[in-house]
């Protein structure tokens, strides 16, 4: 072993120990490892930051933006809406929600697919009295296996494809992962349909600040358009469309005021409706029923052409000039350039028009204004923004545009017309340029810690290969596995990736293990493809901990899970994958060839 190899192993070893210790953030550890690699002379300074321009980072970032655009479009809500009311108990809810999440993970990045489906799952759980913990973990595990089926479904697939490109001159194609990943997805869904019973039946979910604030009931004012057409234009039909989560507390018709309207009352074009409900339910109903927020029609003054309209949530402070006043008396729109879209007041039902409600300290307001004018307006009015939360209430959605752009991009990449990075980057730019996603939302969709982690670890992991360390480890492993059936070596390689992922993060695992797997295959005279596939599957299947993948972490709080709950449901699935996946890989990706 040379000095350079020893230093490379020491750097990787120290990085792994820091990951396992968990004292510092993953992205900080990766950046520190990058700096140490430069200081030790293992990473040339000119090449140290190449990882930030690597195709891997571009593809992951673009996939996150596209996932956010699909989420913003409401397309998933529209597709799932007819089905959700029919899911009466957890026996039907688990397979449908897990299956839908898995399928969605094949079109968008798995963490984005899970984020799209979680609101529907929480809404169903609340409506039917089912514990969210019985639904969310099966959905998280389904998103992991579903992401294995396509190139852009999960980071390990993207990284493995790039490793193959650098080593063999050709990456894996979009649907090369589908035969193995698709079958594993079906097996996992079948297991989760029964296995969810291993989870605790009732567990108190952790409620964060955002969730607590989102649970506030708002009163908002909407206008019924003159050309309005709804499948049944009654108050009852409108309530049914919101699954009973939104109340029509009054209808203003000309000079008439109809308090607590009966369910059979007809809604006429031109009516003003006062709706009460939580933010998410209000938003879904306004968009689905094609209603129009009254004050949202007022133009918002823009200080610059590049300015954007924002909707934020703020609380009235004790010294605010709004106390005892109304939006009309203070002429919020003309003087401060903001529109009042909703009011929340704990313990009190407000039946007056928004513009005439006398406001109190502690009221939570939903305000619309330009990005430039809102901060000054909040300060002048004595309002306190709530944890920088941006509220989505009404607004135009491009229901099909992001889905069409994503489908076209996947088709172009799958047919080889454009490379993966170029195709998905172009699609991400297009959804922003077409207005399906704002730049602020696109930036918010980028998971900076994950992107920095991957970009910093690319040159760090390269040190093992460039110093000959990967070949050295491959030599040791090939010696240890010499004489064993290839399927045993493949299974061992997958098991190593599975074991390392909870400690290293799945992206880091692939960056380190993929070159070693290729080296083992070459020394044993076998094709490297099955070993790359084994690393991708192993790194993408952490079912034992909440920290190995973002999907598992995402459901930890809302599901009320404890650390051991993951192994309770995930250990049998891990064993099942480890027993089945190597044989599937060997079948579709032979050892010779």
N, C-alpha and C positions, 0 to 999 in steps of 0.2 A: 504494500500500500504506500503510495507516494504522499508527500507532504500536502500537496493540493487536494488529494482525495480525502486525507484526514481532516483538513480544514472544512471541506464541503460537508462531510458527514457530521462534524461537530456543529456546523451552522444549522443543518437540518435538525439534528438532535436537540439543540437548544431551542429551536423554534417549536418543535413538537412538545417539549417539556413545558414551554410557556403556554402553549395552547391548552395542555392538560391541566396545568395549574389554575388557569382561569383568572389570574390576578389582573390581567389587562385585556383590553378589547382586542378582538381578532385582527382588525385592520391595523391597529397600532403595532401589534407583534409583527405582522407582515412587513410593515414599513421599516421597523427596527432591523429585521432580518435583511432587508434590502440594503440598508445603510451599512450594516456589518459586513455584508458580502463585498461592498465596494471598498470598505476599509481594509479588508483582508486581501484584496487584490483578486478575489474570485470572480467578480463581476466588473467588466470594464465600464468606466463612467459613461462612455458614449452609448453603451447598450443597456444601461441600468433602467432607463425609463421606456424602453421599447414595449414593455408589457401594456402600457396605457394606450398604445396604438395598435395592440394586437387584435386580430379578428375576433378572438374569444370575447374580449371586453365589449367590442362594438355589437356583437350579436346579442349578448346578454342584455345590454342596455336597450337595444332596439326592441327586444322581446318584451321587456318591462313596460316600455312606452306603449307598445301595441296592446298589451294586456290592459293597461289603464284606459286606453281609448275604447276598447270593447266594453269595459266595465261602465264607463261614462255613458255609453250609447243606450244602455237599458235593454239591449237585445236579449240578454239572458233572462231578465225579468219577464220580457214579453213572451219568450218561448216557454218558460216554466209556469207562467200564470195559470193556464188552464189545468195544469197537472197538480199543482200544490194543494188546492182545496180537497183533492181526493185522497191525500195521504193522511189517514186518520190516526195511525198508531206507528210505533217505531219499527214494527215488522215490515211495513211498506216504505217507511221513510228512509231507513238505512240503505237498502239496495238502490233506491231511486236517486237519492242525493249523492251517494258514493259513486254510482255509475255515471251520473251527470258530471260530477267533478272530474272523474277519470277521463271521460270523453273530451271535456273542455281542456284538460291538461295536454291533450294531443294537438290542440290548436294554438294554445298560448302557453307561456311558461307556467309550470305547475303552481308556483306560489301565487301567481296572478289568478289562475283558475280557482284556487281555494278562496282567495279574497273575494272573487265574484260570487261564489256560492254561499259563503258564510251568512250574509244577511238573510237570505231566504231560509236557511236552516234555523237560525235563531228565531225568525218570525214564526215558522212552523212549530218549533218547540214551545214558544210562548202560547200559541193558539191552542195546541192540543194537550198542553200540560206535560210534555215529555221533557226529561232532563236534557239540556244541551250536550252534556257529557256523553250521552249515548249516541249522538250523531256526529259530533265534530271530529273525534279521532278517526273513526272509519273514513270520513271524508279526507282527512289529511293523508292517511295511508294510501287512499285511492288516488290522490293527486300525485303521490310519489311514483307509484307504479304506472299510472297513466302517462306521466312525463317521460317514461323510458321508451315509449313507442315511437317518438319522432325526434328528429335532430334537435329542434329548438325547445323541446318539452322540459329539459332540465340541464343544468350547467355541466354535469359529467359527460353527457352525450356531446355537447358542443366542444368541450376540451379534448375528449378522446378523438373526435373527428379531426381537430387541429393537429394533434400529435401524429395521427396517421398521415395527414397531409405533409408534415415536415419530414417524416421518416420514409414514406413510400411514394410521395409525390401526388397522392390522390386522397381526398377526404372521404369519409362516409357520406352517402347521399341522404336526402331528407327522410326517406322512408326505409332506409336500410335497417333501422332498429325495430320496425313494425312487427315482423314475424315473431321475434322473441318477446318484445315488450307487449304486444297485443295479447298473446296467450297468457303471459304472466298477469296482465291486467284482469283478464277473465277469471283466472284462478283466484286472484286476490279478492275480487268482488264476491265471488262465491263463498270464500272463507269469511269475509267481513259480514255478509248477510246473516251468518249464523254466529260468528265469533264475537259480535258486539255485545253479546250477553255476558262476556267476561268482564265488562266494564261495570263500575259501581252504578247502581240504579239512580241514586240521587246524591249529588255533590254540589255544594254551594259554589257558584262561579265567582271568580274575582271580578270586581267592577272597577274599572279605571275611571279617571276623571272625565275623559271624553264620553265614555258610555253613560256615566251618570248625567252629564249635561244633555246628551242626546235624548234621554228619557223624559225631558221636559215637554209638557203639552203646550203647543202653540195655538194661538188663534190667528188665522190669516184670512184675507179677503180676496176672493177670486170672482172674475166676471165670466159669464157664460157667453161665448162668441155668438154673433148673429147667425152664422152658418153652422151652428153646433149640431152635431148628430151623434147620439149615443145609443147603444143597443136597447136601452130602456130608460127613458128620460124622467125617471122618478127619483125621489129622495132615497127610497129603499134600494134602488138599483145602484145608486152612487155609493151608498154605504157598503153594499155587497161587493162592489168592485174593490173597496179598500179592506175587505174581509172584516168589516166591523171595527176597524182600528181608527177610523175618522168619523167624527160626528158633524152633521149639518146643524149648527145651533141657531141659525136664523137665515131667512131669505129676504132680501130687500128688492121689492118689485115696484118701481116708480116711487110713489109716496107711501106705499104700504110696507109694513114690516111684519113678517110672519115668523113668530118665535117658535122654537122647537117644532118644526114642521113635521107632519105625519109622513110615514113612509110612502103612502100612496100619492102624495102630492106631486103634481107634475112640475118639472123645472122648465122654464121658458127661456129662449134666447134673450139676452139682455139682462137677465136676473143677476144680482150680486149675492154671492153665497158667503157666509161666514163659516169657515171650517175650523174644527179643533182636532188636533192629533199630534203625534210625535213627528219629528222632522222627516224621518225616512218614509213613514206612511203617507204623510202629506205630499211629499215630493213625488212618490210613486203614483198617487191618485191624480195629482194635477197633470202629470205628463200623460198617464194612461187615458184620462178622460178628456184630454186636450182643452183644459180650462186655462184661464189667463189670469195671472196675478195682476190685480188692479194697478197698484203703484209701479209695478215693473214696466208698465207701458210708457211711463214718463221717461223722456230722454235723459241720459246721464251725461253731464258736461265732461268732455275729455280735454285735458291740458295738452296732450301730445297725440299724434296719430297712432303711436305704438302703445298708448295706454290701454288698459284692459278693465272691464267691468268685474267687480268682485261683490260677493255677498258674504257678509261676516256676521258673527253673533257677538253681542256686547251687553253688559249689565249696567244698569243705571246706578251710579255711585251716590253716596249720601249728600254730596255738594252739587249735584248736577242741576243745571238750569231747566232740565226736562221735568223735574218733580212738580206735579200739580198742573202741568201744561199738556197740551195735545200737539200732535204733529202738525195739525192745520194752523193752530195759533202761532207756532214757532216757524211756520213755513220752511220746514226742513229741506224740501226739495229746492226751493229758490235761493235760500240763504246759504245752506250748507252743502247743497249738491248731492244729498242722499235721499233715498226713498225708503219708507218704512214698509216692510213686507210681512212682518209677523211680530206678535207679542206673546210672551209667556209670563204668567203670574201664578205662583204656587197658591193653591187653595181657593182660587177665585175664578169663576167663569165670566168672561167678558162678552157681552152681546152687542156692544156698540160697534160702529164702523171704526176701523183702525185710525183714521185721521182725527176722530173726535174723542178717542179714549184718553182719559186723564191718567197720565203716567205716574208711577210711584217708584221710590227707591227700591232697588232689588228686582225690578222688572227686567226680563231678558228680551232684547230687541233683535230682530233680524233686519239688517240694513243693507241696502244696495247702493253702490257708488263706484267711482273710478278708483283705480289703484293709487293714483296720486292724491286724490282728495280725501279718501276715507281716514287716513291717520290724523289729519288736521281736524276733520269733523268730529272724530271720536274724542280728541283732546278738548276741543272747544265746548262740546256738549257734556263733558264730565262723564264719559262712558268708558268702561273698562273692557277691553277685548278678552274673551274667555279662552285663555291658553292658546291663542293664535289659531283657534278653530275656524275653518272656513265652512260655511253652511251651504248646502246645495238645496235650494227650494225653487221648484219650477225650472224655467229656462228651457232653451231649445236643445233637443237631443238629435244627434244624427244616428238614428237607430241602425241603419243598414250600411252606411258608408264605411265605418271602421272594419266591419266584418268582410265587406267586399274587398277592401284594400288588403286585409290580411290573407284572404283566400287567394287573391291574385298573386301576392308575394310568395305564398307557399307553393302555388302551381309553377311559377317561374323558376323558383329554386329547385323544386323537385324534378323539373324537366331539364335542368342544367342551362337554362337560358341566361341566368345571372348567377353569380356566386352568392353564397349564403349571406355573408356580411353586407355586400352591396344591396341585395334584395331586401333584407329586413331593415337596413338603415334607410333606404329610399322609402319604404313603407311607413316607417316611423316619422320621417320628415313630412310625408304626404298627409298623414292624419292631422298633423298640427297645421300645415298650410291650408287644409280644407276646413279648418275650424272645428273638427271633431274633438280636438283636445287643445286646450290653451297651453302656452309655453310654461306658465306657472305650474300647471298640472303635470306637464311632461317632466319638468325638473323634479317635482315631488315624487314622481313614479320611479325615478332612478334610485336604486338602493346603493347609495354611495359607499357604505362599509363593505358590501359584497364586491362592488366593482374595484375598489382600492385593494381589497384582499387578493383578488385574482390577479390584478395588474402587477402588484408588488411581488407576488409569489412566482410568477412566470420566470423571471430571471434567476430567482433564488433556486427554484427547482432545476433550472438548466445547469446549475453548477455541478450537480451530481452526474449529469450526463456528459458535460463537456470535460470534466476532469477524469472521466473513465470510471467513476464510482458506480454508475448504473450497470455497466458491464461487469464490474467486480461482484456486485450483489447478485446479478443474474447468474454469474458463474457459480457462486455458492449455492443458490437455490436450485439450479439445474443439476448440480452434483447431488444435492439432497433428494431431488425427485427422480434421479436417474433410475431407470428400471421400473418405475411406477407407470400405470396406465395414464395416458394423457388426460383422461377425464378427471383423475385424482389431482393432477397438477392444476388443472383449470379450476376445480372446486376449491383447492387451497388458495389460489390467487384471489378468487372471489371472496372467500372468507376473510382474508387479510384486509381487503378493501372495506368489507363490512365492519370489521373490528376497528379500523383506523378512523372511519368517518366521524363517529361521535366526538373524537378528540381533535381531529384535524380540520373539520369542515369538509364537505364533499368535494369542493373545488380543489382544495389543497391535497386531498387524498389522491385524486386523479393525476394532478400535476406531478406527484412524486411516484405513484405506483404504475402509471401507464408506461413510461419508458422501461421500467424494470420488467413489467410483463412482456413487453416486446423483446427484451434481451433474453428472458427465459425461453420464449418460443423459438428464437433464432438459434440458441445454443442446443436446444433439443431437436432442431430440424423440423419445427412445426410452423404452421401459418400463424402470424401474429394477430390476425383478425379476431379469432375466438378469445384470445387473452385480453385484447382491448375491450371487447364486449363484456367480458367477465368483470373487468375493473369498473366499467361504466355502470353495470347492474349493481355490483357490490357497493359502490360509492353512492348510488342513488337510492339505496334501500336501507335507511336507518329507521328501523321501527322500534328501537329500544330506548331512546332518550329524547327529551324535548329540545336538545341543543345541537344535534347533528345536522338538522335541516331547518330552514326558515318555516316550512309548512308545519312542522311539529311545534315550533315555538309559537306560531300564530294562534293555535287553538288552546294553548296551555291555560291562559287566564279565563277566556270565555267558557271553556269546558270545565273549569274548576278541577283540573287534573293535578295529581301528585306525580313525582318522578317515577315511582314504581308502576303507575297505571300504564305507562307506555310498554313496558316489558310484559305486563299481564296480557295485553292484546297483541303486542308485536312479536314476542318470542316465538309463538307457534308459526306466525307468518314468515318470520326470518328463516326458521328451519325449513318451512315449505319451499320458499324461494331457493334456498341453498341446495335442496334436494332435486328440484325440478329444473332450475335455470341452466346449470351446466350441460345437461343433456339436450335441452332445447338449443343452446348455443352451438353445441357440437353437431347437431342435426342440420341447422341452417348455415353454419359457418364451419365447414369441415377442417380438421387439423392439417390436412394436406391440401395444397392448392394455393 
